[in-house]
Amino acid sequence: MNLYELPLNEVGIVNKLNCDGNIRRRLLDLGVVKGTKIIPVFKSPSGDPIAYEIRKTLIALRKEDSSLINLK
């Protein structure tokens, strides 16, 4: 399952990032590393982007980026 498919207010745990380059660096800088808990908390009216709680911080990610994050 990828992060974009995770229902609101459910807890997911990062297993793997399926990307390279700048986007991988950006996600790692935001704290998206293996073993991190992520919870989708808000969805925009159009459904994209979605706000996720990562390490007690809210971060909005587009579908394009959140679909690159595999969960356990």
PDB file of N, CA, C and O in Angstrom:
ATOM      1  N   MET A   1       0.854  -1.177   0.000  1.00  0.00           N
ATOM      2  CA  MET A   1       0.000   0.000   0.000  1.00  0.00           C
ATOM      3  C   MET A   1       0.897   1.236   0.000  1.00  0.00           C
ATOM      4  O   MET A   1       1.936   1.264   0.660  1.00  0.00           O
ATOM      5  N   ASN A   2       0.483   2.253  -0.747  1.00  0.00           N
ATOM      6  CA  ASN A   2       1.248   3.500  -0.692  1.00  0.00           C
ATOM      7  C   ASN A   2       0.514   4.517   0.177  1.00  0.00           C
ATOM      8  O   ASN A   2      -0.653   4.331   0.519  1.00  0.00           O
ATOM      9  N   LEU A   3       1.203   5.579   0.525  1.00  0.00           N
ATOM     10  CA  LEU A   3       0.673   6.565   1.472  1.00  0.00           C
ATOM     11  C   LEU A   3      -0.620   7.201   0.974  1.00  0.00           C
ATOM     12  O   LEU A   3      -1.516   7.470   1.775  1.00  0.00           O
ATOM     13  N   TYR A   4      -0.737   7.444  -0.309  1.00  0.00           N
ATOM     14  CA  TYR A   4      -1.931   8.099  -0.847  1.00  0.00           C
ATOM     15  C   TYR A   4      -3.190   7.266  -0.601  1.00  0.00           C
ATOM     16  O   TYR A   4      -4.277   7.828  -0.466  1.00  0.00           O
ATOM     17  N   GLU A   5      -3.065   5.939  -0.540  1.00  0.00           N
ATOM     18  CA  GLU A   5      -4.207   5.041  -0.358  1.00  0.00           C
ATOM     19  C   GLU A   5      -4.643   4.906   1.108  1.00  0.00           C
ATOM     20  O   GLU A   5      -5.702   4.342   1.383  1.00  0.00           O
ATOM     21  N   LEU A   6      -3.852   5.410   2.037  1.00  0.00           N
ATOM     22  CA  LEU A   6      -4.152   5.281   3.460  1.00  0.00           C
ATOM     23  C   LEU A   6      -5.361   6.149   3.830  1.00  0.00           C
ATOM     24  O   LEU A   6      -5.360   7.347   3.547  1.00  0.00           O
ATOM     25  N   PRO A   7      -6.397   5.565   4.461  1.00  0.00           N
ATOM     26  CA  PRO A   7      -7.584   6.340   4.852  1.00  0.00           C
ATOM     27  C   PRO A   7      -7.243   7.402   5.914  1.00  0.00           C
ATOM     28  O   PRO A   7      -6.271   7.272   6.658  1.00  0.00           O
ATOM     29  N   LEU A   8      -8.065   8.445   5.957  1.00  0.00           N
ATOM     30  CA  LEU A   8      -7.872   9.507   6.948  1.00  0.00           C
ATOM     31  C   LEU A   8      -7.867   8.941   8.360  1.00  0.00           C
ATOM     32  O   LEU A   8      -8.637   8.039   8.690  1.00  0.00           O
ATOM     33  N   ASN A   9      -6.987   9.488   9.180  1.00  0.00           N
ATOM     34  CA  ASN A   9      -6.839   9.165  10.599  1.00  0.00           C
ATOM     35  C   ASN A   9      -6.386   7.730  10.889  1.00  0.00           C
ATOM     36  O   ASN A   9      -6.497   7.270  12.025  1.00  0.00           O
ATOM     37  N   GLU A  10      -5.886   7.028   9.890  1.00  0.00           N
ATOM     38  CA  GLU A  10      -5.284   5.712  10.090  1.00  0.00           C
ATOM     39  C   GLU A  10      -3.770   5.883  10.155  1.00  0.00           C
ATOM     40  O   GLU A  10      -3.217   6.764   9.496  1.00  0.00           O
ATOM     41  N   VAL A  11      -3.108   5.059  10.934  1.00  0.00           N
ATOM     42  CA  VAL A  11      -1.656   5.158  11.092  1.00  0.00           C
ATOM     43  C   VAL A  11      -0.972   4.244  10.087  1.00  0.00           C
ATOM     44  O   VAL A  11      -1.320   3.070   9.954  1.00  0.00           O
ATOM     45  N   GLY A  12       0.005   4.802   9.384  1.00  0.00           N
ATOM     46  CA  GLY A  12       0.835   4.028   8.473  1.00  0.00           C
ATOM     47  C   GLY A  12       2.287   4.149   8.902  1.00  0.00           C
ATOM     48  O   GLY A  12       2.679   5.150   9.500  1.00  0.00           O
ATOM     49  N   ILE A  13       3.081   3.140   8.601  1.00  0.00           N
ATOM     50  CA  ILE A  13       4.499   3.161   8.929  1.00  0.00           C
ATOM     51  C   ILE A  13       5.285   3.040   7.638  1.00  0.00           C
ATOM     52  O   ILE A  13       5.068   2.122   6.847  1.00  0.00           O
ATOM     53  N   VAL A  14       6.205   3.981   7.432  1.00  0.00           N
ATOM     54  CA  VAL A  14       6.995   4.017   6.202  1.00  0.00           C
ATOM     55  C   VAL A  14       7.862   2.765   6.102  1.00  0.00           C
ATOM     56  O   VAL A  14       8.558   2.391   7.046  1.00  0.00           O
ATOM     57  N   ASN A  15       7.801   2.134   4.944  1.00  0.00           N
ATOM     58  CA  ASN A  15       8.625   0.966   4.676  1.00  0.00           C
ATOM     59  C   ASN A  15       9.723   1.284   3.670  1.00  0.00           C
ATOM     60  O   ASN A  15      10.865   0.854   3.830  1.00  0.00           O
ATOM     61  N   LYS A  16       9.364   2.056   2.609  1.00  0.00           N
ATOM     62  CA  LYS A  16      10.326   2.298   1.530  1.00  0.00           C
ATOM     63  C   LYS A  16       9.920   3.524   0.726  1.00  0.00           C
ATOM     64  O   LYS A  16       8.732   3.810   0.579  1.00  0.00           O
ATOM     65  N   LEU A  17      10.909   4.249   0.204  1.00  0.00           N
ATOM     66  CA  LEU A  17      10.670   5.348  -0.728  1.00  0.00           C
ATOM     67  C   LEU A  17      11.006   4.858  -2.131  1.00  0.00           C
ATOM     68  O   LEU A  17      12.107   4.360  -2.368  1.00  0.00           O
ATOM     69  N   ASN A  18      10.075   4.993  -3.051  1.00  0.00           N
ATOM     70  CA  ASN A  18      10.274   4.543  -4.427  1.00  0.00           C
ATOM     71  C   ASN A  18      10.630   5.716  -5.329  1.00  0.00           C
ATOM     72  O   ASN A  18       9.933   5.986  -6.307  1.00  0.00           O
ATOM     73  N   CYS A  19      11.699   6.404  -5.005  1.00  0.00           N
ATOM     74  CA  CYS A  19      12.117   7.558  -5.800  1.00  0.00           C
ATOM     75  C   CYS A  19      13.604   7.817  -5.595  1.00  0.00           C
ATOM     76  O   CYS A  19      14.234   7.268  -4.691  1.00  0.00           O
ATOM     77  N   ASP A  20      14.141   8.660  -6.451  1.00  0.00           N
ATOM     78  CA  ASP A  20      15.550   9.057  -6.389  1.00  0.00           C
ATOM     79  C   ASP A  20      15.653  10.563  -6.560  1.00  0.00           C
ATOM     80  O   ASP A  20      14.658  11.244  -6.810  1.00  0.00           O
ATOM     81  N   GLY A  21      16.847  11.061  -6.424  1.00  0.00           N
ATOM     82  CA  GLY A  21      17.116  12.459  -6.722  1.00  0.00           C
ATOM     83  C   GLY A  21      16.535  13.444  -5.734  1.00  0.00           C
ATOM     84  O   GLY A  21      16.484  13.192  -4.530  1.00  0.00           O
ATOM     85  N   ASN A  22      16.093  14.581  -6.273  1.00  0.00           N
ATOM     86  CA  ASN A  22      15.634  15.694  -5.439  1.00  0.00           C
ATOM     87  C   ASN A  22      14.398  15.362  -4.608  1.00  0.00           C
ATOM     88  O   ASN A  22      14.301  15.784  -3.455  1.00  0.00           O
ATOM     89  N   ILE A  23      13.461  14.617  -5.173  1.00  0.00           N
ATOM     90  CA  ILE A  23      12.245  14.302  -4.414  1.00  0.00           C
ATOM     91  C   ILE A  23      12.578  13.390  -3.236  1.00  0.00           C
ATOM     92  O   ILE A  23      11.997  13.539  -2.161  1.00  0.00           O
ATOM     93  N   ARG A  24      13.500  12.452  -3.420  1.00  0.00           N
ATOM     94  CA  ARG A  24      13.914  11.575  -2.318  1.00  0.00           C
ATOM     95  C   ARG A  24      14.566  12.409  -1.206  1.00  0.00           C
ATOM     96  O   ARG A  24      14.279  12.216  -0.024  1.00  0.00           O
ATOM     97  N   ARG A  25      15.430  13.319  -1.593  1.00  0.00           N
ATOM     98  CA  ARG A  25      16.099  14.191  -0.624  1.00  0.00           C
ATOM     99  C   ARG A  25      15.081  15.029   0.134  1.00  0.00           C
ATOM    100  O   ARG A  25      15.192  15.196   1.349  1.00  0.00           O
ATOM    101  N   ARG A  26      14.084  15.559  -0.579  1.00  0.00           N
ATOM    102  CA  ARG A  26      13.057  16.392   0.052  1.00  0.00           C
ATOM    103  C   ARG A  26      12.259  15.586   1.074  1.00  0.00           C
ATOM    104  O   ARG A  26      12.033  16.050   2.191  1.00  0.00           O
ATOM    105  N   LEU A  27      11.833  14.382   0.696  1.00  0.00           N
ATOM    106  CA  LEU A  27      11.068  13.550   1.617  1.00  0.00           C
ATOM    107  C   LEU A  27      11.888  13.166   2.842  1.00  0.00           C
ATOM    108  O   LEU A  27      11.374  13.169   3.961  1.00  0.00           O
ATOM    109  N   LEU A  28      13.146  12.841   2.640  1.00  0.00           N
ATOM    110  CA  LEU A  28      14.018  12.511   3.770  1.00  0.00           C
ATOM    111  C   LEU A  28      14.200  13.720   4.685  1.00  0.00           C
ATOM    112  O   LEU A  28      14.194  13.574   5.908  1.00  0.00           O
ATOM    113  N   ASP A  29      14.360  14.904   4.112  1.00  0.00           N
ATOM    114  CA  ASP A  29      14.496  16.131   4.907  1.00  0.00           C
ATOM    115  C   ASP A  29      13.235  16.425   5.720  1.00  0.00           C
ATOM    116  O   ASP A  29      13.312  17.008   6.801  1.00  0.00           O
ATOM    117  N   LEU A  30      12.070  16.020   5.196  1.00  0.00           N
ATOM    118  CA  LEU A  30      10.810  16.224   5.911  1.00  0.00           C
ATOM    119  C   LEU A  30      10.596  15.193   7.013  1.00  0.00           C
ATOM    120  O   LEU A  30       9.632  15.288   7.773  1.00  0.00           O
ATOM    121  N   GLY A  31      11.489  14.209   7.106  1.00  0.00           N
ATOM    122  CA  GLY A  31      11.390  13.209   8.163  1.00  0.00           C
ATOM    123  C   GLY A  31      10.735  11.913   7.730  1.00  0.00           C
ATOM    124  O   GLY A  31      10.410  11.072   8.568  1.00  0.00           O
ATOM    125  N   VAL A  32      10.535  11.741   6.427  1.00  0.00           N
ATOM    126  CA  VAL A  32       9.914  10.523   5.913  1.00  0.00           C
ATOM    127  C   VAL A  32      11.022   9.478   5.719  1.00  0.00           C
ATOM    128  O   VAL A  32      11.598   9.350   4.639  1.00  0.00           O
ATOM    129  N   VAL A  33      11.297   8.747   6.782  1.00  0.00           N
ATOM    130  CA  VAL A  33      12.321   7.696   6.749  1.00  0.00           C
ATOM    131  C   VAL A  33      11.688   6.389   7.212  1.00  0.00           C
ATOM    132  O   VAL A  33      10.623   6.397   7.829  1.00  0.00           O
ATOM    133  N   LYS A  34      12.336   5.273   6.918  1.00  0.00           N
ATOM    134  CA  LYS A  34      11.806   3.955   7.269  1.00  0.00           C
ATOM    135  C   LYS A  34      11.486   3.897   8.767  1.00  0.00           C
ATOM    136  O   LYS A  34      12.298   4.293   9.604  1.00  0.00           O
ATOM    137  N   GLY A  35      10.288   3.397   9.088  1.00  0.00           N
ATOM    138  CA  GLY A  35       9.867   3.259  10.471  1.00  0.00           C
ATOM    139  C   GLY A  35       9.082   4.440  11.014  1.00  0.00           C
ATOM    140  O   GLY A  35       8.566   4.368  12.129  1.00  0.00           O
ATOM    141  N   THR A  36       8.977   5.520  10.262  1.00  0.00           N
ATOM    142  CA  THR A  36       8.253   6.707  10.716  1.00  0.00           C
ATOM    143  C   THR A  36       6.748   6.500  10.609  1.00  0.00           C
ATOM    144  O   THR A  36       6.257   5.979   9.608  1.00  0.00           O
ATOM    145  N   LYS A  37       6.015   6.910  11.647  1.00  0.00           N
ATOM    146  CA  LYS A  37       4.555   6.847  11.623  1.00  0.00           C
ATOM    147  C   LYS A  37       4.015   8.069  10.890  1.00  0.00           C
ATOM    148  O   LYS A  37       4.476   9.189  11.107  1.00  0.00           O
ATOM    149  N   ILE A  38       3.031   7.842  10.018  1.00  0.00           N
ATOM    150  CA  ILE A  38       2.393   8.917   9.256  1.00  0.00           C
ATOM    151  C   ILE A  38       0.880   8.735   9.344  1.00  0.00           C
ATOM    152  O   ILE A  38       0.363   7.628   9.200  1.00  0.00           O
ATOM    153  N   ILE A  39       0.177   9.858   9.584  1.00  0.00           N
ATOM    154  CA  ILE A  39      -1.281   9.826   9.691  1.00  0.00           C
ATOM    155  C   ILE A  39      -1.862  10.891   8.763  1.00  0.00           C
ATOM    156  O   ILE A  39      -1.554  12.071   8.930  1.00  0.00           O
ATOM    157  N   PRO A  40      -2.691  10.511   7.793  1.00  0.00           N
ATOM    158  CA  PRO A  40      -3.388  11.521   6.987  1.00  0.00           C
ATOM    159  C   PRO A  40      -4.499  12.161   7.830  1.00  0.00           C
ATOM    160  O   PRO A  40      -5.364  11.457   8.352  1.00  0.00           O
ATOM    161  N   VAL A  41      -4.477  13.485   7.962  1.00  0.00           N
ATOM    162  CA  VAL A  41      -5.437  14.156   8.843  1.00  0.00           C
ATOM    163  C   VAL A  41      -6.424  15.075   8.132  1.00  0.00           C
ATOM    164  O   VAL A  41      -7.549  15.237   8.607  1.00  0.00           O
ATOM    165  N   PHE A  42      -6.046  15.677   7.021  1.00  0.00           N
ATOM    166  CA  PHE A  42      -6.938  16.567   6.273  1.00  0.00           C
ATOM    167  C   PHE A  42      -6.793  16.296   4.789  1.00  0.00           C
ATOM    168  O   PHE A  42      -5.698  16.033   4.290  1.00  0.00           O
ATOM    169  N   LYS A  43      -7.924  16.366   4.091  1.00  0.00           N
ATOM    170  CA  LYS A  43      -7.908  16.222   2.636  1.00  0.00           C
ATOM    171  C   LYS A  43      -8.517  17.491   2.056  1.00  0.00           C
ATOM    172  O   LYS A  43      -9.556  17.949   2.531  1.00  0.00           O
ATOM    173  N   SER A  44      -7.891  18.059   1.046  1.00  0.00           N
ATOM    174  CA  SER A  44      -8.445  19.264   0.429  1.00  0.00           C
ATOM    175  C   SER A  44      -9.757  18.910  -0.277  1.00  0.00           C
ATOM    176  O   SER A  44      -9.997  17.739  -0.571  1.00  0.00           O
ATOM    177  N   PRO A  45     -10.602  19.892  -0.549  1.00  0.00           N
ATOM    178  CA  PRO A  45     -11.884  19.613  -1.203  1.00  0.00           C
ATOM    179  C   PRO A  45     -11.738  18.858  -2.527  1.00  0.00           C
ATOM    180  O   PRO A  45     -12.602  18.055  -2.879  1.00  0.00           O
ATOM    181  N   SER A  46     -10.670  19.105  -3.247  1.00  0.00           N
ATOM    182  CA  SER A  46     -10.455  18.404  -4.515  1.00  0.00           C
ATOM    183  C   SER A  46      -9.783  17.041  -4.312  1.00  0.00           C
ATOM    184  O   SER A  46      -9.667  16.259  -5.256  1.00  0.00           O
ATOM    185  N   GLY A  47      -9.340  16.757  -3.076  1.00  0.00           N
ATOM    186  CA  GLY A  47      -8.699  15.479  -2.782  1.00  0.00           C
ATOM    187  C   GLY A  47      -7.188  15.480  -2.918  1.00  0.00           C
ATOM    188  O   GLY A  47      -6.539  14.488  -2.588  1.00  0.00           O
ATOM    189  N   ASP A  48      -6.624  16.564  -3.393  1.00  0.00           N
ATOM    190  CA  ASP A  48      -5.177  16.647  -3.586  1.00  0.00           C
ATOM    191  C   ASP A  48      -4.747  18.095  -3.398  1.00  0.00           C
ATOM    192  O   ASP A  48      -5.232  18.941  -4.150  1.00  0.00           O
ATOM    193  N   PRO A  49      -3.894  18.441  -2.476  1.00  0.00           N
ATOM    194  CA  PRO A  49      -3.048  17.595  -1.637  1.00  0.00           C
ATOM    195  C   PRO A  49      -3.759  17.117  -0.368  1.00  0.00           C
ATOM    196  O   PRO A  49      -4.898  17.487  -0.084  1.00  0.00           O
ATOM    197  N   ILE A  50      -3.045  16.288   0.373  1.00  0.00           N
ATOM    198  CA  ILE A  50      -3.505  15.781   1.662  1.00  0.00           C
ATOM    199  C   ILE A  50      -2.482  16.201   2.715  1.00  0.00           C
ATOM    200  O   ILE A  50      -1.277  16.145   2.470  1.00  0.00           O
ATOM    201  N   ALA A  51      -2.963  16.623   3.892  1.00  0.00           N
ATOM    202  CA  ALA A  51      -2.075  16.994   5.000  1.00  0.00           C
ATOM    203  C   ALA A  51      -1.826  15.751   5.852  1.00  0.00           C
ATOM    204  O   ALA A  51      -2.764  15.061   6.252  1.00  0.00           O
ATOM    205  N   TYR A  52      -0.569  15.480   6.120  1.00  0.00           N
ATOM    206  CA  TYR A  52      -0.161  14.320   6.912  1.00  0.00           C
ATOM    207  C   TYR A  52       0.551  14.788   8.171  1.00  0.00           C
ATOM    208  O   TYR A  52       1.300  15.764   8.149  1.00  0.00           O
ATOM    209  N   GLU A  53       0.308  14.077   9.270  1.00  0.00           N
ATOM    210  CA  GLU A  53       1.064  14.331  10.495  1.00  0.00           C
ATOM    211  C   GLU A  53       2.280  13.418  10.472  1.00  0.00           C
ATOM    212  O   GLU A  53       2.161  12.193  10.483  1.00  0.00           O
ATOM    213  N   ILE A  54       3.450  14.040  10.441  1.00  0.00           N
ATOM    214  CA  ILE A  54       4.716  13.317  10.425  1.00  0.00           C
ATOM    215  C   ILE A  54       5.575  13.902  11.537  1.00  0.00           C
ATOM    216  O   ILE A  54       5.953  15.073  11.484  1.00  0.00           O
ATOM    217  N   ARG A  55       5.882  13.095  12.537  1.00  0.00           N
ATOM    218  CA  ARG A  55       6.699  13.537  13.660  1.00  0.00           C
ATOM    219  C   ARG A  55       6.147  14.808  14.303  1.00  0.00           C
ATOM    220  O   ARG A  55       6.883  15.765  14.542  1.00  0.00           O
ATOM    221  N   LYS A  56       4.836  14.804  14.580  1.00  0.00           N
ATOM    222  CA  LYS A  56       4.122  15.904  15.240  1.00  0.00           C
ATOM    223  C   LYS A  56       4.123  17.210  14.440  1.00  0.00           C
ATOM    224  O   LYS A  56       3.987  18.295  15.004  1.00  0.00           O
ATOM    225  N   THR A  57       4.278  17.088  13.120  1.00  0.00           N
ATOM    226  CA  THR A  57       4.245  18.240  12.228  1.00  0.00           C
ATOM    227  C   THR A  57       3.283  17.930  11.089  1.00  0.00           C
ATOM    228  O   THR A  57       3.238  16.796  10.612  1.00  0.00           O
ATOM    229  N   LEU A  58       2.515  18.918  10.648  1.00  0.00           N
ATOM    230  CA  LEU A  58       1.625  18.728   9.508  1.00  0.00           C
ATOM    231  C   LEU A  58       2.342  19.118   8.229  1.00  0.00           C
ATOM    232  O   LEU A  58       2.905  20.208   8.119  1.00  0.00           O
ATOM    233  N   ILE A  59       2.312  18.209   7.262  1.00  0.00           N
ATOM    234  CA  ILE A  59       2.975  18.435   5.981  1.00  0.00           C
ATOM    235  C   ILE A  59       2.003  18.045   4.872  1.00  0.00           C
ATOM    236  O   ILE A  59       1.449  16.946   4.893  1.00  0.00           O
ATOM    237  N   ALA A  60       1.794  18.928   3.911  1.00  0.00           N
ATOM    238  CA  ALA A  60       0.912  18.631   2.786  1.00  0.00           C
ATOM    239  C   ALA A  60       1.731  18.035   1.650  1.00  0.00           C
ATOM    240  O   ALA A  60       2.767  18.575   1.261  1.00  0.00           O
ATOM    241  N   LEU A  61       1.250  16.918   1.128  1.00  0.00           N
ATOM    242  CA  LEU A  61       1.905  16.253   0.003  1.00  0.00           C
ATOM    243  C   LEU A  61       0.893  16.025  -1.110  1.00  0.00           C
ATOM    244  O   LEU A  61      -0.257  15.665  -0.854  1.00  0.00           O
ATOM    245  N   ARG A  62       1.329  16.236  -2.341  1.00  0.00           N
ATOM    246  CA  ARG A  62       0.492  15.940  -3.501  1.00  0.00           C
ATOM    247  C   ARG A  62       0.442  14.431  -3.731  1.00  0.00           C
ATOM    248  O   ARG A  62       1.300  13.691  -3.251  1.00  0.00           O
ATOM    249  N   LYS A  63      -0.562  13.993  -4.463  1.00  0.00           N
ATOM    250  CA  LYS A  63      -0.707  12.572  -4.791  1.00  0.00           C
ATOM    251  C   LYS A  63       0.550  12.054  -5.478  1.00  0.00           C
ATOM    252  O   LYS A  63       1.010  10.946  -5.206  1.00  0.00           O
ATOM    253  N   GLU A  64       1.087  12.859  -6.356  1.00  0.00           N
ATOM    254  CA  GLU A  64       2.299  12.503  -7.101  1.00  0.00           C
ATOM    255  C   GLU A  64       3.454  12.132  -6.166  1.00  0.00           C
ATOM    256  O   GLU A  64       4.224  11.218  -6.463  1.00  0.00           O
ATOM    257  N   ASP A  65       3.575  12.837  -5.043  1.00  0.00           N
ATOM    258  CA  ASP A  65       4.652  12.574  -4.086  1.00  0.00           C
ATOM    259  C   ASP A  65       4.283  11.488  -3.074  1.00  0.00           C
ATOM    260  O   ASP A  65       5.106  10.628  -2.760  1.00  0.00           O
ATOM    261  N   SER A  66       3.057  11.524  -2.566  1.00  0.00           N
ATOM    262  CA  SER A  66       2.670  10.559  -1.543  1.00  0.00           C
ATOM    263  C   SER A  66       2.540   9.143  -2.098  1.00  0.00           C
ATOM    264  O   SER A  66       2.642   8.174  -1.344  1.00  0.00           O
ATOM    265  N   SER A  67       2.319   9.012  -3.391  1.00  0.00           N
ATOM    266  CA  SER A  67       2.218   7.678  -3.977  1.00  0.00           C
ATOM    267  C   SER A  67       3.593   7.010  -4.109  1.00  0.00           C
ATOM    268  O   SER A  67       3.676   5.826  -4.434  1.00  0.00           O
ATOM    269  N   LEU A  68       4.660   7.758  -3.860  1.00  0.00           N
ATOM    270  CA  LEU A  68       6.025   7.208  -3.916  1.00  0.00           C
ATOM    271  C   LEU A  68       6.448   6.582  -2.595  1.00  0.00           C
ATOM    272  O   LEU A  68       7.529   5.999  -2.504  1.00  0.00           O
ATOM    273  N   ILE A  69       5.608   6.697  -1.571  1.00  0.00           N
ATOM    274  CA  ILE A  69       5.954   6.213  -0.224  1.00  0.00           C
ATOM    275  C   ILE A  69       5.200   4.916   0.056  1.00  0.00           C
ATOM    276  O   ILE A  69       3.971   4.920   0.141  1.00  0.00           O
ATOM    277  N   ASN A  70       5.918   3.819   0.198  1.00  0.00           N
ATOM    278  CA  ASN A  70       5.311   2.523   0.521  1.00  0.00           C
ATOM    279  C   ASN A  70       5.218   2.354   2.020  1.00  0.00           C
ATOM    280  O   ASN A  70       6.127   2.732   2.759  1.00  0.00           O
ATOM    281  N   LEU A  71       4.099   1.777   2.471  1.00  0.00           N
ATOM    282  CA  LEU A  71       3.857   1.561   3.892  1.00  0.00           C
ATOM    283  C   LEU A  71       3.897   0.068   4.209  1.00  0.00           C
ATOM    284  O   LEU A  71       3.712  -0.778   3.334  1.00  0.00           O
ATOM    285  N   LYS A  72       4.143  -0.232   5.487  1.00  0.00           N
ATOM    286  CA  LYS A  72       4.094  -1.623   5.966  1.00  0.00           C
ATOM    287  C   LYS A  72       2.664  -2.055   6.110  1.00  0.00           C
ATOM    288  O   LYS A  72       2.399  -3.192   6.501  1.00  0.00           O
TER     289      LYS A  72
END
